[in-house]
């Protein structure tokens, strides 16, 4: 693991402590409406056991699914996912990002305007419906694969909305995969519209990050087909002096890896929220 063992030790220690406790996190499925796309969209909202609309405001972590997934992928696939809301006193929101949206506002398909939906419509709905911290210091976003790309993409393009972002096995450079995962249906083909691909890949957006404006964490397994592009993102962030955490360990592109990775991400965001609240 290309990171000191302290973070791993903390995560393991916390999980061992909490495995002896029962969790009372509330898992709800809600329906939201996107005026941009003129359709209803589902999301899962996980509230911690101590949630009260009369007391504290809670930080929120938006957790995005991957290609072909949906709003229920995380709660159904990742072991003890809901427990993270209790452990860290945060609200988890898992939106439906469509089968292959890549969380862009597609220039060619009006039914795939997920950048606007996630960064504006859904955030506004969650903040108006739940007792949340309604500024970037209490808001983070992460995801796996397509969702890892989406989380970094949305955070970098909307730094006023998300104070921290993470990616797990993220497709953070789309250009090596011009025929994969229906991306051409959202952007047009790479051969015909190269500028769209260049402008909508995470690794080409790093110039937009203002110094010390956001916190980032990157995690990818060494056997993952996205490993090389994640290493390159890490190296580019080092070159540009953009602070971030980078975690790499043996693992492939699957829920076994992501069920572990999300534990590190949750701790990272908890530390971010704690620091920003002081």
Secondary structure, DSSP 8 states (H G I E B T S, - for coil): --S-HHHHHHHHHHHHHHTTS----EEEEEEEEETTTTEEEEEEEEE-TT--TTS--BEEEEEE--TT--TTHHHHHSTTTTHHHHHHTEEEEEE--TTT-TT-B-SS-TT-BHHHIIIIIIHHHHHHHS-B--SGGGEEEEEBTHHHHHHHHHHHHTTTT-SEEEEES-----GGGTTSTTHHHHH--TTT-HHHHHHTSGGG-GGG--TTS-EEEEEEETTSTTHHHHHHHHHHHHHTT---EEEEES--SSHHHHHHHHHHHHHHHHHHHHHHH-
